[in-house]
């Protein structure tokens, strides 16, 4: 596999998020280049919204066309990354950050979001026991940064996406990072991912919930750096 030694990270947030979910990560990655994206309809990107994981992937691939990259996708962003890697040979590595090839969403969550409310139980379930009050306060404030209808449509896209066949055929190195206290991924996600694709490495971060890069940024950054070195060593 021919890989450019520049090999930047492309950071893709999850459902209802913005690029700010990766705050504090860049400084821990040293001088390695990062492209942090706001998906359409999120944060500073007021462009036309996307309705499916595949549409998000098509848009994201257009942003990185022509350069070798490592895609790092959180939750829904990981699904976007799976589709990007399947469609774009410039994706030389994929990091699934608290993500999976299928993420079913409980009907109650979709119902609440359709009614304009972000479920409190979902917010509380998203973080591990070691999360700081300061981080929770920041995250609570950010719930208003993305319109609830956009959040609903993101969760619906996650619920409808079926990526097992595509994931199984990916021929790029994959790193899947899991939080030991993640309550939102399907049970047995790590084992199922390893069964489907032999190119995968897994790492579990102790004490982290679904937002590993926010709750344990140092551990997450070290995992990314190690994976990048692994890719470059194989050149």
N, C-alpha and C positions, 0 to 999 in steps of 0.2 A: 504494500500500500504506500503510495507516494503522498507525503504530507508536508505542507509548508511548515517551517519551524516557527512561524509567527503564531499560527493556530490560536486565534482568539476564542473567547467564550461568548456565546449568544445566550442571554438570560431571558427566559420567557415565563411570565407570571401565570398564576392559576385563575380559576373562575372568580370573577368579580374583583380581581386584584389590579394592581398597577406595577410599574417597574420599581416603585418604592419598596416593594416586598424584599428587594435585594439590597436595601440600604445597609451600609456597613460591610458589605462583602468585597466590593472593589478594593478597598484599602488593605484587605487581607490577602489579596491576590498579587500584590506587588506591582510590577510594571507590565503585567500581562494585560493585553487589550481586552476590553469587554464591550459588547454591544448589548445594552439593556433596552428591551422593547416594551412599549405600551401597545398592546393589541388594539385593533380598531374599536372605537367606542369606549376606550378605557383611558383614564388619566389625561395626558396631554394630546392623545391621538383622537381627534374628533372626526376622523374619516368614517366612511360608510361601514356599518357594522357587519360582522360575519355571523352566520347562523349555524355553522357546523365546524367540527374539528378540521375537516378537510379544507374548508375555506380559510380558516386561520392559518393552516400550514402553507397554503398557496401564497397568502399574503406575506408570511414570514420568510419564506424562501426567496421571495422577490427582494427582500431587504438585504440578503446576504449573498446574492448571486455573484459567482465568480471568485469567491475566496473560501479557502479551507477553514472550517469552523468546528468547534465542539458545541453542540446544542445542550443547554441545561434547562430543563422544563419542570416547573413545580406543578404538581397535581394536574389540572387540565392542560397546563403547559407541557407536561410530559407526553400527553397524548398528541399534542400538536407536534412535538419533537419526533415522535414515532412516524407520523405522516411525513414530516420534513425529510427524515433520513431515508424513507422509502422512495421519495421522489427526487432527491437532490444528492448527487454523488459528491458534492463539496462538503457534505456533513460527514466528518471523519470519525466522530465519536458522539455518543448520546448519553446524557446523564438524566436519569429519572429521579427527580427530587420528590419523595413522597407521592409517587405516581404509579400507574399501572395501565395495562392495555384495555381494561374495562373498569369503569367506576360507576356502578348503579347508584342512583339517587333516590332516597325515600320519597314517596309521593307527598308526604306532609311538608317536606322542604320545598318542593315545587309549588305546592298549594299556598304556603305562606309567602313565598317570593312573588307569586302571581298576584297576591293581595297587597303587595307593597311593603312587606315586613321581612327583615332578615331574622330567621329564627334564633332566639337567644340560646337554645340548647345546642345549636350547631356552633355558634361562636364559642361557647364554653368547652365543647368537645374538641375544638381544634388545636388546643395547646396542652402541653404536658404539665405535670405538677410543679416543675421547677421554674415555670415561667414567672417573670418578675411583674409586679403590679404596674410598673412604668411601661413595660411593653404592652400589657393588656390595655392600658389607657390609650396608648398610641393607636393600637389596632382598632379599638372601639371607635375612635374618632374617624378612622379611615373608612369605616363602613359607608359613609356618606359620599365618598369620593367617586363612586360609580353608581349610576342609576340602577335602581332595584330591578327594572325590567331587563337591563343588560345582564345583571347577575342571574336572573331567572333563566334567560336564554343561554347563558354559559352552562348552568347546571343541566338544563335540558339537553344541550349538545353533549355533555359528558354522559348523561343517561342513555343517549341514543347511540353513542359510538361503540362499535364492536371491532376492536383492533387485533384480536388474537392471531388471525391468519397473517396479517401484515407484520406484526411483531415477530412471529415465528420465522419469517423469511428475511429479516434484517441481517445484513452481512457487514455490520460495523461493530466495533467494540462498544459495549454498554456497561455503564455503572449505575446500579440502582441503590439509592441511599434511603434508608428507612429510619423513622423515629421509633424507639422502643415503646412509646406510649401513644402511637398514632391510632386513633379510633375510627378514622374515616376511610381507610383503605379496606378492600375486601379481605376477609380472613384468608391466610395462607398465600398472600400475594407474592411474597418472595419465592416461595417454593414453586408456585405455578409459573412464575416468570422464568426461573431456571430450567424448568421442565420443557418450556417451549423454545428457548433459545440458548444455545451453548456458548454464545459470545458474551454472556453477562457475568459481571462481578457484582457482588452485593456487599453493602456495609450498613450496619445498624448503629445509630447514634443513641447512646444511653440517655434517658431522661427527656428526649425530644418528643414532641407531639407531631402534628401535621405540618408545622411551619419550622422545619429543621434549620433553614438558613437564617431565620430570625432568632430562634431560641438558642441555637448552638452554632453561631456563625464561624467561630474558630475551627471547630471540628469539621464543619461543612466545607470551609475553604481548603483545609488540608486534604480532604477527600478529593476535591476538584484538582488541586495541584498534583497529587499523586497519580490521578488518572491521566492527566495531561502528560506527565513524564512517561507514563507507561506507553502512551500513544507515540510519543517522539522516539522512545527507545526502540520501537518496532519499525522505524523508518529504514 
